[in-house]
Amino acid sequence: MKHNIYHLKSYYMEPLTASAIATLVFTKMLEKTIEKFTEATLAKIKVLRDKIWNKFRVNQEAVTAFVEAEKGSSTNLDKVAVYLQEIMKSDPNFAQEVEKLVGEIQQDIN
């Protein structure tokens, strides 16, 4: 039993993937979860969203995916995740900033 609990803990403590980050930023997820977010957590999510938006603005396809993902398009949410992953791989400083913010958000959520 301890092994299973340890496995669950390590699973939930791993860094979020680009797909999970995009989901965090662009979907309302579960309304009950959103209700539990503090204003500080929501502010961090907005900072994360704005940081991603600023990187995407140079690529029209990424901008289109971003805008459509905000409207609820799951197909475009997947595209946003791909663009985000590419940017994070090509820009280590940006990746580090995103990972730091995501870590703070994860701490707030847990």
Summary of the structure (lengths in Angstrom):
residues: 110
radius of gyration: 14.6
end to end distance: 22.0
largest distance: 50.0
contacts: 289
relative contact order: 0.17
helix: 83%
strand: 0%
